[in-house]
Amino acid sequence: MKNEASPELILQTLATKSSNKQLVHRRVLSAFAELRMVVQSVAVELNSQMVGIDRSVVVEFVDRGEYEFEIRFSGDSLVFQVHTNAFLLPSGHALLATPYVKADPMRAYFGLIHVYNFLSDSFRMRRINDVGTLMSRLFVNGAGHYFVEGVGPLNLPLNEAEVCADDLKLWLYRLMVTAMDFDLQAAPF
């Protein structure tokens, strides 16, 4: 056996890997709480401005519990979900070959926030078979550093700074514009 099982090995793993995963969990929950405040604020701000333009276009925040919330606008709903586990980047991921991760392999563990785009009417009319689209994923590691995967302008490289409200707001704006640029098309007859 490569590593002989022992209480020392168990304690070493708990003190390093398990402790790091708990740190990742706390960091992603903190980023999610900050994102929740940003989305609420943007919804209120945009809705108050839309009232003077067109009262029928509503921007609203919908709280769906501790691990999920939504912003509805222009017929779209962006649903934000935080995953409660830490994930190791898959083998072959570009970040694994960077000096950043090589200097500390624990930096390769990330918490995830997923963003899905749905038609708002899917929720209002309880159309449970309507499909949403995964638009983007925000990855946050134990240092609070992050990167974003997503469609088009939603890809953001690793930022070796902690997640902040300004960056989250920019990401939200990009998400909203990308969702509104994706128009429904009638199927051929």
C-alpha positions in Angstrom: 0.0 0.0 0.0 1.3 3.5 -0.9 0.0 5.1 2.3 -0.5 2.9 5.2 -3.7 3.7 7.0 -3.1 5.1 10.5 -4.5 7.6 12.9 -1.6 10.0 12.1 -2.5 9.9 8.4 -6.2 10.4 9.2 -5.3 13.4 11.4 -2.9 14.9 8.8 -5.6 14.6 6.1 -8.3 16.1 8.3 -5.9 19.0 9.3 -5.0 19.8 5.7 -7.5 18.6 3.1 -10.6 18.6 5.2 -9.8 21.9 6.9 -9.2 23.5 3.5 -12.6 22.2 2.2 -14.3 23.8 5.2 -12.5 27.0 4.5 -13.6 26.8 0.8 -17.2 26.2 2.0 -17.1 29.3 4.2 -15.6 31.5 1.5 -18.2 30.5 -1.2 -21.0 31.1 1.3 -19.6 34.5 2.1 -19.3 35.3 -1.7 -22.9 34.0 -2.1 -24.1 36.3 0.7 -22.4 39.3 -0.9 -23.8 38.3 -4.4 -27.3 38.1 -2.8 -26.9 41.7 -1.6 -25.6 42.9 -4.9 -28.5 41.2 -6.9 -31.1 42.7 -4.4 -29.6 46.1 -4.8 -29.4 46.0 -8.6 -33.0 44.7 -8.8 -34.3 47.6 -6.7 -32.2 50.2 -8.6 -33.2 49.0 -12.1 -36.8 48.5 -11.1 -37.1 52.1 -9.7 -35.6 53.4 -13.0 -37.9 51.2 -15.2 -41.0 52.6 -13.4 -40.4 55.9 -15.2 -39.8 54.2 -18.6 -42.3 51.3 -18.7 -44.3 50.1 -15.7 -45.0 46.8 -17.3 -41.3 45.8 -17.3 -40.5 44.8 -13.7 -37.1 43.8 -12.3 -37.5 41.9 -9.1 -35.5 39.8 -6.6 -36.9 36.5 -5.5 -35.5 34.8 -2.4 -35.7 31.0 -2.7 -34.0 30.1 0.6 -30.5 30.0 2.0 -28.8 28.4 -1.0 -30.8 29.9 -3.9 -32.2 33.2 -5.2 -33.4 34.7 -8.4 -33.6 37.9 -10.3 -36.5 38.3 -12.8 -36.4 40.9 -15.6 -37.5 41.2 -19.2 -39.1 37.7 -19.4 -35.9 36.1 -18.0 -35.1 34.6 -14.7 -31.5 34.1 -13.5 -31.4 31.6 -10.8 -28.3 31.6 -8.5 -27.5 28.4 -6.6 -24.5 27.8 -4.3 -23.3 24.3 -4.0 -22.5 23.1 -0.4 -19.5 21.1 -1.3 -15.9 21.9 -2.3 -14.7 20.5 -5.6 -11.2 19.7 -6.9 -10.5 21.0 -10.4 -10.6 18.1 -12.9 -7.3 16.7 -14.2 -6.2 18.6 -17.3 -7.8 21.9 -16.1 -5.5 24.8 -17.2 -5.2 26.2 -13.7 -3.6 23.0 -12.4 -0.5 23.8 -14.5 -0.1 27.4 -13.2 2.5 28.5 -10.6 -0.5 29.7 -8.5 -1.8 26.1 -7.9 1.7 24.5 -8.0 2.8 26.7 -5.1 -0.1 25.4 -3.0 -2.2 22.4 -4.3 -5.0 23.3 -1.9 -5.7 26.3 -4.1 -7.2 23.8 -6.6 -10.3 23.2 -4.4 -13.2 25.5 -5.2 -16.7 26.2 -4.1 -19.3 26.8 -6.9 -22.1 29.2 -7.6 -24.2 28.2 -10.6 -26.3 30.6 -12.6 -29.2 29.3 -14.7 -31.3 31.2 -17.2 -35.0 30.4 -17.3 -38.0 32.0 -18.9 -39.8 33.8 -16.0 -43.1 32.5 -17.3 -41.8 29.0 -16.6 -42.0 29.7 -12.9 -45.2 31.9 -13.0 -47.1 29.4 -15.0 -45.6 26.3 -13.2 -44.3 24.8 -16.5 -42.2 22.2 -14.7 -40.9 20.7 -18.0 -39.3 23.9 -19.3 -35.6 23.7 -19.5 -33.2 26.2 -18.1 -29.7 26.9 -19.4 -26.5 26.9 -17.3 -25.0 30.2 -18.2 -22.1 30.6 -15.8 -20.3 29.2 -12.8 -18.3 31.3 -10.3 -15.5 29.3 -8.6 -14.1 30.5 -5.2 -11.2 28.9 -3.4 -10.1 29.0 0.2 -8.1 32.2 -0.4 -11.3 33.9 -1.7 -9.7 34.0 -5.1 -12.0 33.3 -8.0 -12.6 32.7 -11.7 -15.7 32.4 -13.9 -16.7 30.0 -16.6 -19.5 30.8 -18.9 -21.0 31.7 -22.2 -19.1 34.4 -24.2 -18.3 37.4 -22.1 -19.0 35.5 -18.9 -15.5 33.8 -18.9 -13.3 35.6 -16.5 -9.7 34.4 -15.7 -8.4 33.7 -12.2 -8.4 36.8 -10.1 -5.9 36.6 -7.2 -7.9 39.0 -5.2 -10.9 38.3 -3.0 -14.4 38.4 -4.4 -15.8 42.0 -4.1 -19.2 43.6 -4.7 -17.9 45.6 -7.7 -16.8 42.5 -9.5 -20.0 40.7 -8.7 -22.0 43.6 -10.0 -20.1 43.6 -13.3 -20.6 39.8 -13.6 -24.4 40.3 -12.9 -24.6 43.0 -15.6 -22.9 40.7 -18.1 -25.3 37.8 -17.1 -28.3 40.0 -17.6 -27.2 41.4 -21.0 -26.3 37.8 -22.2 -29.7 36.5 -21.1 -31.5 39.3 -22.9 -29.5 38.8 -26.0 -30.7 35.2 -26.2 -34.0 35.5 -28.0 -36.6 32.8 -28.3 -37.0 31.6 -31.9 -40.1 29.9 -33.3 -39.4 26.4 -34.5 -39.8 25.8 -38.3 -43.3 24.7 -39.2 
